[in-house]
Amino acid sequence: MFLLYTPFEKLSEKLSASKESVFSIVGKGNVKFQMHINGKTRNIILEDVLHTPGLRSNLISVPKLERKDTGVIFRNNKATIKLADGSKVLSVVKFGRMYIVELNGMSPETSLAQSKHKPASFDI
């Protein structure tokens, strides 16, 4: 799953995603996966992905995408991720309160999340 991976020497403190979900960040790296977009298979690489094995779902940070000059448009129960030149990178569908990313050949659920709460900080 990780192309490059760096384990942390010091684990993060226990962080909370909800009352029932407590996790630690144990490392970071780059993740590559494939998506079908407009009938074509594209390789997608996410950089500086935090490894949180205690979380049930994988989350993609909207603010982190924005810092990489990538825009996210939420409309009609869909989220579309586009590069600065307007080309579409990823399109996801809303399911409940999350946007679900369907990945080719990957079983873990990956969700696009936009939190209204202050994000947990972790110094690397």
C-alpha positions in Angstrom: 0.0 0.0 0.0 2.8 2.5 0.9 5.3 3.4 -1.8 7.6 5.1 0.7 7.2 4.7 4.4 8.8 6.2 7.5 7.9 4.8 10.9 7.9 7.3 13.7 10.3 6.7 16.5 7.9 8.2 19.0 4.2 7.3 18.6 1.6 10.1 18.8 -0.5 10.4 21.8 -3.9 8.7 21.6 -6.1 10.8 19.3 -9.9 10.5 19.1 -12.0 10.5 15.9 -15.2 9.9 17.9 -16.2 8.6 21.3 -15.7 5.0 20.1 -12.6 5.5 18.0 -9.2 6.1 19.6 -6.0 5.8 17.5 -2.3 6.6 17.2 -0.2 7.8 14.3 2.6 5.4 13.8 4.3 6.6 10.6 3.8 8.4 7.3 4.5 7.8 3.6 3.2 8.0 0.0 0.3 5.8 -1.1 -0.4 4.9 -4.7 -3.7 3.5 -6.0 -5.7 3.3 -9.2 -9.0 4.9 -10.1 -11.2 4.7 -13.2 -12.0 8.3 -14.3 -13.9 9.0 -17.5 -13.2 5.5 -18.7 -9.5 5.7 -18.1 -7.4 4.1 -15.4 -5.3 6.7 -13.6 -2.6 6.2 -11.0 -3.1 8.5 -8.0 -0.4 9.2 -5.4 -1.2 10.8 -2.1 1.9 12.2 -0.3 2.6 12.4 3.4 -0.2 10.0 4.3 -0.4 9.4 8.1 -0.5 5.7 9.1 -3.2 5.2 11.6 -3.8 1.5 11.9 -6.4 1.9 14.7 -8.8 3.8 12.5 -11.5 1.7 10.8 -11.6 3.9 7.7 -8.9 5.8 5.8 -9.6 9.6 5.6 -8.4 12.1 3.0 -8.0 15.6 4.4 -9.7 18.3 2.4 -7.5 21.1 3.8 -4.4 19.1 2.9 -5.6 18.7 -0.7 -6.2 22.4 -0.8 -2.6 23.1 0.3 -1.4 20.9 -2.6 -3.2 23.3 -5.1 -6.1 20.9 -5.5 -9.7 22.0 -5.3 -12.7 20.1 -3.9 -16.2 20.9 -5.1 -19.2 19.5 -3.1 -22.4 19.4 -5.1 -25.5 17.1 -5.4 -24.2 14.5 -3.0 -20.9 14.2 -4.8 -17.4 15.6 -4.2 -15.1 16.2 -7.2 -11.3 16.8 -6.7 -9.6 18.9 -9.4 -6.1 20.1 -10.1 -5.4 23.8 -10.6 -5.6 23.3 -14.4 -9.2 22.1 -13.9 -8.6 18.4 -14.7 -10.6 16.0 -12.6 -8.5 13.7 -10.4 -11.2 12.0 -8.4 -15.0 11.9 -8.0 -16.7 10.4 -5.0 -20.3 9.8 -3.9 -21.8 10.8 -0.5 -22.9 7.9 1.7 -24.5 9.0 5.0 -22.2 11.8 6.3 -19.1 10.7 4.4 -17.9 10.7 0.8 -16.8 7.2 -0.2 -13.9 6.6 -2.5 -14.2 3.4 -4.5 -10.7 2.1 -5.1 -9.7 -0.6 -7.6 -8.4 -3.7 -5.9 -8.4 -2.2 -2.4 -10.6 -3.4 0.3 -10.3 -0.7 3.0 -12.9 2.0 2.9 -11.4 5.4 2.2 -13.5 8.5 3.0 -13.2 12.1 2.1 -13.8 14.1 5.3 -14.3 17.7 6.1 -14.4 18.2 9.8 -16.1 21.1 11.6 -14.0 20.4 14.7 -10.4 21.6 15.3 -8.0 19.0 13.8 -5.7 17.1 16.1 -2.2 18.4 15.9 0.9 16.1 15.6 4.4 17.4 15.2 6.6 15.3 13.0 
